[in-house]
Amino acid sequence: MESQEGRVEGRTCVRIGVTPLRSWLPIGTSPCWRLRGFVALLRWGTRRVCAKLVFGNHPREVRSLMAETAREIADELRERIRSGGLRPGARLPGEPALVKQYGVAKETARRALTLLVSEGLAVRRKGSGTYVREFQPIRRVANKRLSQEGWGAGRSIWSADIGDRPMTVVALRVYEAPAPDDVARILELEEGAAVVVRDRLFAVEGEPVQAAVSYLPADLVRASPITQEDTGPGGTYARLAELGAKPVHFVEELRSRMPSQEETERLHLTEGTPVVEIYRTALTEDGKPVEVNRMLLDAGVYVMEYHITG
């Protein structure tokens, strides 16, 4: 470890070289700087040393170092989860245990656990601790779930994602309304034209995983089971096929973002968990759009898989 003096924002500092982390750390020689906390040097293996300063008001450099240390702790815990060292349902080391084991501040330990929660690998239980998530990720294979071999044979497109795992539809609403401007444009409808809206929340093994809102031209589907809560075997796409509007081509646009407060509450998301927003358009053989589906997925429980032929 090397050391040299320097200046940061008018304060005398000492440069502590660590591998892989480096930071300029004030040593409190200026009368206006009062050090409140401690310096801990933690050896990680034979080459990694982490310098830690805890102040009443953390300088930017120290906050950055704390975040990096939290990520390294989370990396080690993540590896133990993925290797099977920490099984689903196992209790993760608590904040006091991490503070003692790694010689870090409580805030750093909390950040490390929060990272695992936001990634969907762990869940917090109030008054109990943080546990390895027992819910197994859903592997969403877009090419397979939209294949006519599935819904054309009367199976739900969800069967391609979850197999025999129990799935329920929660808070289903089916109603007719004027098409939103963007939906009208995609469906090639006149402004204010009516659409049938199917708004629902999907839960797998009792856990909300996806919210979806489908829009279909009312003039096309008004007299069909698509307007009912239960659309029948094969779902909406099978009913569209019966109406002479079989979807054969699908376009999906995806983006990842942070959810709104309302979306967080609806999907029961933990703090810091992003969502994957998907807009899917279903088109007939002659290119006519017959459905727009806006889906919002809990990014912490999904694996997105695509098979592309070059």
N, C-alpha and C positions, 0 to 999 in steps of 0.2 A: 504494500500500500504506500502511495506517495503523498507528500503534503507540500503545499506552497501557499504563500500569502498572496492576496489580491484585494481588489476593491469592487464592491457591488453596491450601487446606490449610496455611495459615500460612507459605507461601513467597511471596517477592516474584516476580512474573511479569511478562512483557510480553505484551500482546495483539497478535498479528500478524493483521491482517485480510487474507484472501486470497479470491480468487474461483475456484471456489465453496467452498473449504474455509476454516474458521476454527478456531483452537484456542488455549487458554491454555497457554503454554509457560514452564516455570520457567527463569529465567536464572542460577540458581546463586549468588544473593547471600547466601543463608543458609549459614552455615558447615557445617551438617550435610548440605548438598546438594553432591555432587561430580559435576560434569558429565563424563561419559565418552563421548565420541563426537564428533559434528559436527552442524552446522546447514547444510542445503543449501536454497537457494531456487531452484526450477526453474520457469522460465517455460514455460507450455503455451499456444502461440498468442500472442495479444496481450492476453488478459484472464485467463488461468488461471495462478496461481502456487501452487506446492505447497511448504509449509514442512515440513522433515523434521528430526526429532531422533532420534538413536540413543543410547540409554542402556544401561548394563548391565542395569538393571531398568526396563522401559518403563512410564511412567505410563499410566493408562487412556486419557487424551486422545491420547497419542502413538500407542498401539496402534490406536486408532480411525482416526487419520490415515493410518497405514501401510496399514490395510485398504482405506480409500477410495482411496488412491493405487494399490494393487494392482488394484483394480477398474477404475480408469481405464486402466491399462496393458493389462489384459485386454480392455477394450472396444475399444481401438485394434487389437490383434492379431486380435480376433474379426471386426472389420470388414474387415480385410485378407484373412482367410480367406473370408468370405462374398462379398466382391467379386471373388475370384479372384486377388488379389495374392499370396496364399500358397496354392498348389495342394495337393491331396491328396498326401501323402507328402513334402511339403517340410519341411525342418528349421526349427523356430522359433528365433528368437534365444535363445541360452543365457543363464543368469543373469549371467555377466560382461558380456555384450553389453548386457543390459538395465540393469545397474548403470551402465555407462558412458554409455549413450544417455539415460537418464532421470535420472541423478544420484540414485538411490535406494539403499537398503541391500539387501544380498543377500537378506535375508529377504523383503523386499517383492517383489523380482523372482521369488523362488520361489513366493510366494503367487499372483502373476499367472498363472504357468504352471499352477499347481495348479487354479486356477479353470477354465481351458480344458480340462484333463484331466477334471475332475469333470463338466463339461458334455457330455463326449463328443466334443468338437471336436479333441482332441489325445490322443496316447498317448506314454508315456515308454518309451524303450528303454535298458535298463541299459548304462551305459558309453558311450552314444552321444549321447543328448540327447532333446529333446521334438519330436515331429513332428505335422504335421497328419494327422488320422485319415483313412485311405483308405477305411474302411468307410462305405458310404453309408447314411443313416438308413432305417429301415423305416417306411413309412407304413401304419399300421394303420387301415383303414376298416371299423369294426365293422359298419355296415349292409350293406356289400358282402360281407364275408368270411362272414357267417352266412346269406346268401341261399340259398334252396333251388336257385336256378339254378346254383349252383356245385357243392355237394356232391351235389345230386340228379342231376347229370350225371356223377358219378364223379370230380370234381376235389377235391383237397384244399383245405380252407379257407385254407391257407397260400398258395395260388396267387394269391389276391386281394391278399396283402400283398407278396409278393416276386417275382411273375412267374416268370421263368426262372432266377433266382438259385438256386444249389445250397443245399439244406437237408437236414440229416441229423438223425435222432433218436438221442440218446446216452443211455446208462444207462437204458434202458427196463426197467421192472419192471411185471408184471401179476400181481395176486394178489387173493385174497379175504380180507376181514377184517371185524370188527364196525365198523359205521358210527360215526364220531365223533359226539358229542352234537349239535353244530351241524348236521352233515350229515344226521343222522337227522331232525332237526326240519324242515329244508328239504325233504327228500325224502318227508316224511310217513310215516316208517317207525317201527316199534316200537323202543324202546331196545335196543341191542345187535344189531339186525337186520344181516344180512350185506350187504356191498356189494362190487362188483368195483372194484378200485383200479387205475388206470393212471397210473403215476408216470414222468415222462420229462423229458429236457432237450433243447431244440431249439437247433441250431447252424446259423447261416446263414454260408456261405462260411468254414466252419470256426470261427466265433466264437460262443460261447454267448450267446444273446440272451433265452431264456425258459425258465423251469422251470414245469411244469404237473402238477397232480395231479387226475385226474377220478374221481368217485365215481358209480357207477350201481347201482341195486337188483339184487342178485344173482339174485333170483327171476325177474327180467325178462330178464336178459342171459346167464345162466349157460351156456346151450347155444348161444350165438351166437359168431361170430368176434370179437366185442368182447373176449372173454377171451384172444384170441391176440395175439401181438406185432403181426402185420399184420392190420388190420381190413378190408382190401380197399378197392376203389375207392369214393371218397366218404367213407371213414372211419366213425367211430362214428355220426354222424347218419344216414347212409345205411342202416346196419345197424339202427338203432332204427326207421327207417321200415319196414323189412322185417318187423320184429316187431310192427307195428301201433301203434307209439308214436312216430310222426313228430313231431319238434320243430318247432313253428311260431312259437313266441314265446320270446324270450330276455330275461333281465334281467341287467344287468351293474352291479356296484357297484365303484367305483374309489377307491383312496386312494394317496397317495404317502407314502413313509416311508423311513427309513434301514434298510439290511439288517442282519441279524445276521452274525456272523462266518462261520457255516456257509453262509449265502446268498451272502456276498461271495466265498467260495472257490468255490462251485459255479458261479456265473455269471462268475467271473474279473473281478470288478469292481475298478476303481481306487479308491483311497482317496477318500472324500467323495462317491461316486456314489450317488444314491438309487435306489430301485426303485418301480415302479408295481405295486400288488397289485390284481388283478381277481378278483372272485367272480362267476361266471356261472352262472345257473340256466336250464336248457332245459326248456320245458313243451310239452305236447301241446295239440291244439286245444281239448280240454275242461279245460285248466288243470292237468293232472297233471304234477308235476315228475319228470323222468326222468334228469337228470344235474346234478351240481354240479361245476364246474371251477374250481379255484383256480390262478391264473396269477401268476407273478412275472416282471416284465419289467425289463430293464436300461433305466432311464429315459434313459440317454445315447445310445441307438441307436434310440429310437422316436419317431415323430410320431403322435399320436392324432387321428384325424379322424372327425367325426360329421356326418351329413347329417340335419337335422331339418326336417320340414315343419310350418309353423305353421298 
